[in-house]
Amino acid sequence: MNTIFVLIVVNLLKDQDWSKKMKYIVTIEETCSQDFVVEADNIDEAKDIAIERYDLGDFILDDPCVTEKLMSVRNDSNEEECTNWFEF
């Protein structure tokens, strides 16, 4: 009986596609920065003006400098297999 079981398992295993690779989701996050000049009476007003101009689309990063790059990788079929965010 053990021989039959072993033969069945061997036949099942030989039919497997062992070259099939697993799929992983790679997420990349970049932090970019660019300086803008704001004229204001104080720092709080400068902040408010900057937020308003950003919301209006006046401040667009056209020559950004990447200051940080982070990556996370997770298994497409097993959410528990994942990395923490890491800098690269």
Secondary structure, DSSP 8 states (H G I E B T S, - for coil): -HHHHHHHHHHHHHTS-TT----EEEEEEEEEE-------SSHHHHHHHHHHHHHTT----SS-EEEEEEEEEEESS-TTSB---EE-
